[in-house]
Every structure is written in structure tokens, then in C-alpha cells.
């Protein structure tokens, strides 16, 4: 009879976790993005959040959305609603005009209208006939 002894496989991971300073845990935010001729339209579900609960930034072609779902201290039998911090950064294929971005929240849905920069829009070239 042969006896194989193996060390606890998660020991190294536990040591690594113990050494790292505690950082807030971020969840990802699910989004839908649609491309139109002049802009990208981004939609995300943010139930119960107001405009002041969100931080939206646009730098070149990167859109960053951060926020926090506040958790109340009540006891629940079932608790499936989102809570805690979330963050999502998306790199879009074309540069965005940050000064013309429009954001609105209606019925728990965040909608961002992200207009493309002039350099990213397709140009129509006319052909002259001789």
C-alpha cells in the first residue's frame, strides 16, 4: 500500500491574501453598446441609483463608470439585489468627443450618448469627372 501526502494546495494563496492590504471589492457593471453613424449608445442597468451616485469619465476613447449600491442594515430572508461598489472601464474603437457626451437615467437605466470625434467619422469623398 502506498500513501501519498500532499500539502494543502491553497496555502500559498492564503499567505498572498494575508499580505495584501484590504481594498474595496468592485463588481463589474453589465452594459450594452450600440454603434451608430455619429455616436456610440451605451446602456446599463443601475436600479435605485441617482445621477449623484455615479461617476462617469471619458478620456480619449475610454469610458469609465463607477458607483456604489448602498446596503441597508435590515435582515432579509433572501437578498439578491446588487450592493457594494462597481466599476467598469471600456475602450471604444474610436475617439469620443468628451465635451458633447450626454448622460441620463430613466427608470433605472443609464443611457450614455457618446459622439465620435470628427477624426473618427467616415468622410465622403466626391469624385470629379473630366
N, CA, C and O of each residue as an XYZ file, in Angstrom:
520
protein
N       0.844     -1.175      0.000
C       0.000      0.000      0.000
C       0.887      1.235      0.000
O       1.856      1.330      0.753
N       0.529      2.180     -0.866
C       1.293      3.417     -0.986
C       0.448      4.573     -0.462
O      -0.741      4.672     -0.763
N       1.059      5.422      0.305
C       0.362      6.573      0.866
C       0.997      7.835      0.299
O       2.194      8.072      0.460
N       0.191      8.623     -0.353
C       0.677      9.880     -0.913
C       0.239     11.020     -0.001
O      -0.932     11.119      0.366
N       1.168     11.861      0.355
C       0.854     13.013      1.204
C       1.071     14.268      0.370
O       2.140     14.491     -0.198
N       0.024     15.075      0.316
C       0.104     16.308     -0.466
C      -0.195     17.479      0.460
O      -1.099     17.413      1.293
N       0.562     18.533      0.306
C       0.325     19.713      1.138
C      -0.983     20.377      0.724
O      -1.517     20.139     -0.359
N      -1.471     21.210      1.618
C      -2.722     21.922      1.353
C      -2.513     22.839      0.157
O      -1.665     23.729      0.224
N      -3.259     22.658     -0.948
C      -2.960     23.386     -2.191
C      -3.216     24.894     -2.113
O      -2.678     25.645     -2.927
N      -4.013     25.346     -1.166
C      -4.358     26.765     -1.121
C      -3.517     27.551     -0.121
O      -3.778     28.730      0.118
N      -2.523     26.915      0.456
C      -1.707     27.570      1.484
C      -1.018     28.819      0.930
O      -0.982     29.852      1.598
N      -0.469     28.732     -0.288
C       0.222     29.878     -0.877
C      -0.745     31.023     -1.143
O      -0.398     32.187     -0.942
N      -1.940     30.707     -1.588
C      -2.924     31.751     -1.874
C      -3.343     32.457     -0.596
O      -3.532     33.674     -0.595
N      -3.491     31.708      0.495
C      -3.886     32.309      1.765
C      -2.798     33.267      2.246
O      -3.099     34.352      2.743
N      -1.547     32.870      2.100
C      -0.453     33.762      2.504
C      -0.480     35.040      1.678
O      -0.303     36.132      2.219
N      -0.701     34.913      0.364
C      -0.750     36.073     -0.511
C      -1.884     37.011     -0.121
O      -1.704     38.229     -0.090
N      -3.044     36.450      0.176
C      -4.191     37.277      0.576
C      -3.927     37.979      1.894
O      -4.327     39.127      2.082
N      -3.259     37.298      2.803
C      -2.991     37.880      4.111
C      -2.004     39.035      4.017
O      -2.057     39.944      4.844
N      -1.107     39.028      3.037
C      -0.102     40.069      2.911
C      -0.632     41.314      2.217
O      -0.097     42.403      2.427
N      -1.661     41.184      1.401
C      -2.174     42.324      0.648
C      -3.029     43.207      1.549
O      -3.809     42.710      2.361
N      -2.875     44.534      1.398
C      -3.752     45.421      2.160
C      -5.189     45.274      1.669
O      -5.423     44.986      0.495
N      -6.128     45.468      2.552
C      -7.529     45.287      2.202
C      -7.987     46.412      1.287
O      -7.844     47.589      1.616
N      -8.530     46.047      0.153
C      -9.026     47.006     -0.823
C     -10.507     46.745     -1.023
O     -10.967     45.616     -0.852
N     -11.258     47.780     -1.385
C     -12.676     47.542     -1.618
C     -12.881     46.617     -2.819
O     -12.166     46.703     -3.818
N     -13.853     45.750     -2.702
C     -14.141     44.812     -3.775
C     -15.078     45.487     -4.767
O     -16.123     46.014     -4.386
N     -14.696     45.469     -6.052
C     -15.503     46.080     -7.088
C     -16.176     45.006     -7.928
O     -15.566     44.004     -8.299
N     -17.429     45.240     -8.211
C     -18.166     44.378     -9.131
C     -18.108     45.006    -10.504
O     -17.800     46.191    -10.635
N     -18.397     44.238    -11.512
C     -18.455     44.760    -12.872
C     -19.881     45.191    -13.187
O     -20.837     44.622    -12.660
N     -20.019     46.168    -14.022
C     -21.319     46.676    -14.428
C     -21.600     46.171    -15.836
O     -20.804     46.408    -16.744
N     -22.718     45.481    -16.034
C     -23.080     44.988    -17.352
C     -23.608     46.121    -18.227
O     -24.403     46.945    -17.774
N     -23.168     46.158    -19.467
C     -23.567     47.225    -20.386
C     -23.926     46.651    -21.753
O     -23.516     45.548    -22.114
N     -24.695     47.423    -22.495
C     -24.946     47.190    -23.917
C     -24.407     48.399    -24.663
O     -24.621     49.535    -24.238
N     -23.709     48.170    -25.771
C     -23.194     49.272    -26.585
C     -23.626     49.043    -28.021
O     -23.471     47.957    -28.580
N     -24.172     50.102    -28.599
C     -24.612     50.059    -29.998
C     -23.888     51.163    -30.754
O     -23.755     52.278    -30.249
N     -23.420     50.860    -31.961
C     -22.730     51.860    -32.768
C     -23.681     52.414    -33.813
O     -24.373     51.667    -34.505
N     -23.705     53.728    -33.916
C     -24.437     54.414    -34.967
C     -23.435     55.189    -35.801
O     -22.236     55.151    -35.528
N     -23.919     55.894    -36.818
C     -23.004     56.609    -37.708
C     -22.158     57.637    -36.968
O     -20.949     57.715    -37.187
N     -22.778     58.427    -36.093
C     -22.091     59.544    -35.451
C     -21.754     59.309    -33.986
O     -21.045     60.120    -33.392
N     -22.235     58.231    -33.385
C     -22.053     58.063    -31.942
C     -22.161     56.599    -31.530
O     -22.590     55.740    -32.302
N     -21.759     56.346    -30.290
C     -21.990     55.063    -29.632
C     -23.069     55.302    -28.574
O     -23.070     56.340    -27.912
N     -23.975     54.359    -28.417
C     -25.009     54.434    -27.387
C     -24.764     53.327    -26.384
O     -24.765     52.146    -26.733
N     -24.553     53.714    -25.136
C     -24.264     52.774    -24.066
C     -25.449     52.748    -23.125
O     -25.957     53.800    -22.738
N     -25.900     51.547    -22.747
C     -26.991     51.378    -21.788
C     -26.530     50.451    -20.676
O     -25.844     49.459    -20.924
N     -26.915     50.787    -19.435
C     -26.568     49.954    -18.285
C     -27.701     50.016    -17.278
O     -28.326     51.061    -17.096
N     -27.961     48.896    -16.629
C     -28.984     48.851    -15.587
C     -28.382     49.306    -14.270
O     -27.411     48.721    -13.789
N     -28.957     50.353    -13.685
C     -28.495     50.886    -12.398
C     -29.713     51.132    -11.506
O     -30.036     52.282    -11.210
N     -30.389     50.068    -11.077
C     -31.618     50.241    -10.308
C     -31.383     50.940     -8.976
O     -30.473     50.587     -8.227
N     -32.210     51.926     -8.697
C     -32.161     52.616     -7.417
C     -31.100     53.694     -7.298
O     -31.012     54.342     -6.256
N     -30.295     53.908     -8.323
C     -29.249     54.924     -8.246
C     -29.709     56.228     -8.872
O     -30.527     56.239     -9.792
N     -29.167     57.330     -8.358
C     -29.440     58.663     -8.891
C     -28.186     59.166     -9.589
O     -27.128     58.541     -9.512
N     -28.310     60.288    -10.265
C     -27.181     60.846    -11.009
C     -25.988     61.127    -10.107
O     -24.847     60.917    -10.517
N     -26.230     61.600     -8.886
C     -25.117     61.932     -7.989
C     -24.424     60.690     -7.428
O     -23.353     60.809     -6.832
N     -25.003     59.510     -7.602
C     -24.389     58.266     -7.131
C     -23.375     57.707     -8.127
O     -22.666     56.751     -7.811
N     -23.298     58.287     -9.321
C     -22.436     57.764    -10.379
C     -21.305     58.736    -10.692
O     -21.461     59.950    -10.567
N     -20.172     58.186    -11.098
C     -19.032     58.965    -11.565
C     -18.702     58.447    -12.956
O     -18.279     57.301    -13.112
N     -18.895     59.292    -13.972
C     -18.653     58.901    -15.359
C     -17.543     59.785    -15.904
O     -17.599     61.009    -15.785
N     -16.525     59.157    -16.507
C     -15.409     59.893    -17.086
C     -15.141     59.376    -18.486
O     -15.277     58.183    -18.758
N     -14.754     60.294    -19.382
C     -14.382     59.935    -20.748
C     -13.021     60.555    -21.032
O     -12.856     61.772    -20.948
N     -12.054     59.718    -21.367
C     -10.727     60.183    -21.751
C     -10.380     59.499    -23.066
O     -10.246     58.277    -23.122
N     -10.233     60.296    -24.126
C      -9.981     59.825    -25.484
C     -11.050     58.815    -25.893
O     -12.180     59.204    -26.190
N     -10.712     57.523    -25.913
C     -11.717     56.529    -26.304
C     -12.042     55.566    -25.163
O     -12.548     54.472    -25.414
N     -11.763     55.950    -23.912
C     -12.042     55.112    -22.747
C     -13.158     55.745    -21.925
O     -13.066     56.903    -21.517
N     -14.213     54.968    -21.687
C     -15.337     55.404    -20.857
C     -15.259     54.645    -19.541
O     -15.148     53.419    -19.530
N     -15.316     55.375    -18.430
C     -15.232     54.776    -17.104
C     -16.478     55.138    -16.308
O     -16.844     56.309    -16.214
N     -17.129     54.125    -15.732
C     -18.335     54.328    -14.923
C     -18.084     53.695    -13.561
O     -17.731     52.519    -13.470
N     -18.267     54.482    -12.500
C     -18.102     53.991    -11.133
C     -19.311     54.391    -10.310
O     -19.950     55.408    -10.579
N     -19.619     53.583     -9.303
C     -20.725     53.908     -8.417
C     -20.781     52.946     -7.255
O     -19.926     52.074     -7.099
N     -21.808     53.121     -6.444
C     -21.960     52.252     -5.283
C     -23.441     52.058     -4.988
O     -24.211     53.016     -4.923
N     -23.817     50.807     -4.813
C     -25.151     50.472     -4.326
C     -25.093     50.476     -2.807
O     -24.311     49.728     -2.219
N     -25.883     51.282     -2.181
C     -25.887     51.370     -0.716
C     -26.664     50.175     -0.148
O     -27.743     49.829     -0.629
N     -26.097     49.568      0.867
C     -26.754     48.424      1.513
C     -27.362     48.895      2.825
O     -26.704     49.574      3.614
N     -28.604     48.536      3.053
C     -29.202     48.860      4.341
C     -28.922     47.710      5.311
O     -28.553     46.609      4.904
N     -29.100     47.984      6.564
C     -28.724     47.031      7.613
C     -29.858     46.083      8.006
O     -29.734     45.367      9.000
N     -30.931     46.060      7.270
C     -32.060     45.190      7.607
C     -31.699     43.726      7.349
O     -30.826     43.422      6.536
N     -32.379     42.840      8.047
C     -32.183     41.406      7.832
C     -33.195     40.923      6.804
O     -34.378     41.254      6.872
N     -32.714     40.142      5.859
C     -33.555     39.641      4.778
C     -33.615     38.118      4.808
O     -32.677     37.462      5.262
N     -34.701     37.570      4.331
C     -34.775     36.134      4.100
C     -34.044     35.779      2.812
O     -33.418     34.724      2.714
N     -34.127     36.661      1.834
C     -33.462     36.482      0.542
C     -32.973     37.842      0.096
O     -33.755     38.792      0.053
N     -31.701     37.958     -0.238
C     -31.119     39.243     -0.626
C     -30.348     39.067     -1.926
O     -29.189     38.653     -1.900
N     -30.974     39.375     -3.071
C     -30.344     39.206     -4.373
C     -30.086     40.521     -5.085
O     -29.480     40.526     -6.156
N     -30.526     41.625     -4.524
C     -30.295     42.912     -5.160
C     -28.818     43.274     -5.058
O     -28.155     42.915     -4.086
N     -28.297     43.992     -6.069
C     -26.870     44.331     -6.029
C     -26.553     45.270     -4.879
O     -27.380     46.092     -4.484
N     -25.343     45.138     -4.347
C     -24.874     46.046     -3.300
C     -23.359     46.122     -3.393
O     -22.708     45.199     -3.883
N     -22.810     47.221     -2.921
C     -21.368     47.413     -2.952
C     -20.929     48.270     -4.123
O     -21.750     48.811     -4.863
N     -19.634     48.381     -4.274
C     -19.035     49.210     -5.321
C     -19.028     48.486     -6.653
O     -18.942     47.260     -6.719
N     -19.120     49.278     -7.717
C     -18.931     48.714     -9.048
C     -18.104     49.677     -9.870
O     -18.089     50.883     -9.625
N     -17.412     49.116    -10.855
C     -16.563     49.911    -11.737
C     -16.508     49.223    -13.090
O     -16.429     47.997    -13.173
N     -16.550     50.014    -14.138
C     -16.423     49.452    -15.485
C     -15.701     50.456    -16.353
O     -16.096     51.620    -16.410
N     -14.657     50.028    -17.025
C     -13.923     50.859    -17.972
C     -13.951     50.156    -19.319
O     -13.637     48.970    -19.415
N     -14.327     50.887    -20.353
C     -14.466     50.315    -21.687
C     -13.649     51.129    -22.683
O     -13.707     52.359    -22.686
N     -12.891     50.441    -23.524
C     -12.145     51.104    -24.586
C     -12.947     50.930    -25.879
O     -13.151     49.813    -26.354
N     -13.393     52.051    -26.432
C     -14.189     52.021    -27.659
C     -13.265     52.093    -28.873
O     -12.131     52.557    -28.757
N     -13.737     51.639    -30.037
C     -12.864     51.591    -31.224
C     -12.477     52.957    -31.777
O     -11.492     53.059    -32.508
N     -13.227     54.013    -31.450
C     -12.926     55.343    -31.982
C     -12.886     56.358    -30.843
O     -13.448     56.133    -29.771
N     -12.214     57.474    -31.095
C     -12.109     58.528    -30.091
C     -13.465     59.216    -29.909
O     -14.249     59.329    -30.851
N     -13.724     59.673    -28.679
C     -15.004     60.264    -28.293
C     -14.821     61.761    -28.038
O     -13.784     62.187    -27.529
N     -15.836     62.556    -28.394
C     -15.850     63.983    -28.052
C     -16.371     64.111    -26.623
O     -17.581     64.106    -26.395
N     -15.462     64.224    -25.673
C     -15.836     64.203    -24.257
C     -16.735     65.364    -23.873
O     -17.580     65.211    -22.992
N     -16.582     66.528    -24.508
C     -17.385     67.690    -24.142
C     -18.823     67.615    -24.640
O     -19.648     68.435    -24.237
N     -19.148     66.656    -25.505
C     -20.508     66.526    -26.035
C     -21.216     65.258    -25.584
O     -22.270     64.915    -26.118
N     -20.650     64.562    -24.610
C     -21.273     63.338    -24.093
C     -22.528     63.707    -23.309
O     -22.513     64.644    -22.511
N     -23.612     62.971    -23.538
C     -24.868     63.183    -22.822
C     -25.192     61.924    -22.021
O     -25.059     60.805    -22.517
N     -25.622     62.129    -20.765
C     -25.978     61.007    -19.899
C     -27.334     61.275    -19.275
O     -27.645     62.403    -18.894
N     -28.146     60.215    -19.175
C     -29.434     60.355    -18.492
C     -29.794     59.031    -17.827
O     -29.381     57.955    -18.260
N     -30.578     59.151    -16.758
C     -31.095     57.975    -16.053
C     -32.611     58.060    -16.076
O     -33.195     59.064    -15.668
N     -33.237     57.005    -16.552
C     -34.696     56.928    -16.565
C     -35.097     55.498    -16.259
O     -34.644     54.563    -16.919
N     -35.949     55.329    -15.256
C     -36.475     54.014    -14.873
C     -35.369     53.000    -14.577
O     -35.493     51.824    -14.919
N     -34.289     53.457    -13.943
C     -33.210     52.554    -13.561
C     -32.268     52.166    -14.682
O     -31.480     51.233    -14.530
N     -32.334     52.869    -15.815
C     -31.458     52.579    -16.945
C     -30.608     53.814    -17.234
O     -31.137     54.894    -17.499
N     -29.289     53.646    -17.181
C     -28.356     54.709    -17.539
C     -28.125     54.637    -19.037
O     -27.827     53.568    -19.570
N     -28.259     55.766    -19.719
C     -28.023     55.832    -21.160
C     -26.990     56.917    -21.425
O     -27.161     58.066    -21.019
N     -25.923     56.541    -22.107
C     -24.885     57.491    -22.498
C     -24.867     57.607    -24.009
O     -24.831     56.602    -24.718
N     -24.893     58.850    -24.502
C     -24.723     59.124    -25.919
C     -23.293     59.625    -26.076
O     -22.967     60.724    -25.628
N     -22.445     58.830    -26.706
C     -21.019     59.114    -26.829
C     -20.696     59.466    -28.278
O     -20.420     58.570    -29.076
N     -20.723     60.767    -28.640
C     -20.467     61.140    -30.036
C     -19.015     60.901    -30.439
O     -18.091     61.169    -29.671
N     -18.832     60.401    -31.637
C     -17.495     60.144    -32.158
C     -16.818     61.467    -32.491
O     -17.477     62.439    -32.858
N     -15.494     61.493    -32.359
C     -14.720     62.670    -32.744
C     -14.757     62.814    -34.259
O     -14.955     61.839    -34.984
N     -14.565     64.042    -34.724
C     -14.607     64.299    -36.171
C     -13.592     63.447    -36.924
O     -13.858     63.016    -38.046
N     -12.447     63.205    -36.326
C     -11.418     62.403    -37.000
C     -11.835     60.942    -37.155
O     -11.289     60.233    -38.000
N     -12.797     60.483    -36.348
C     -13.228     59.086    -36.396
C     -14.421     58.862    -37.323
O     -14.729     57.722    -37.672
N     -15.090     59.934    -37.720
C     -16.265     59.792    -38.579
C     -15.836     59.518    -40.016
O     -14.819     60.044    -40.468
N     -16.601     58.702    -40.737
C     -16.253     58.441    -42.139
C     -16.480     59.687    -42.988
O     -17.457     60.411    -42.792
N     -15.584     59.929    -43.921
C     -15.664     61.096    -44.805
C     -16.106     60.648    -46.191
O     -15.625     59.645    -46.718
N     -17.007     61.389    -46.759
C     -17.446     61.101    -48.116
C     -16.600     61.935    -49.073
O     -16.486     63.152    -48.920
N     -16.020     61.276    -50.045
C     -15.133     61.944    -50.998
C     -15.843     61.960    -52.343
O     -16.238     60.919    -52.867
N     -15.996     63.153    -52.887
C     -16.661     63.266    -54.189
C     -15.620     63.074    -55.294
O     -14.459     63.458    -55.151
N     -16.057     62.483    -56.376
C     -15.175     62.201    -57.497
C     -15.526     63.149    -58.623
O     -16.688     63.237    -59.020
N     -14.538     63.859    -59.143
C     -14.800     64.767    -60.257
C     -14.587     64.028    -61.584
O     -13.660     63.231    -61.728
N     -15.456     64.309    -62.528
C     -15.389     63.660    -63.833
C     -14.839     64.676    -64.829
O     -15.344     65.795    -64.917
N     -13.810     64.293    -65.575
C     -13.201     65.197    -66.580
C     -13.770     64.960    -67.941
O     -13.377     65.625    -68.899
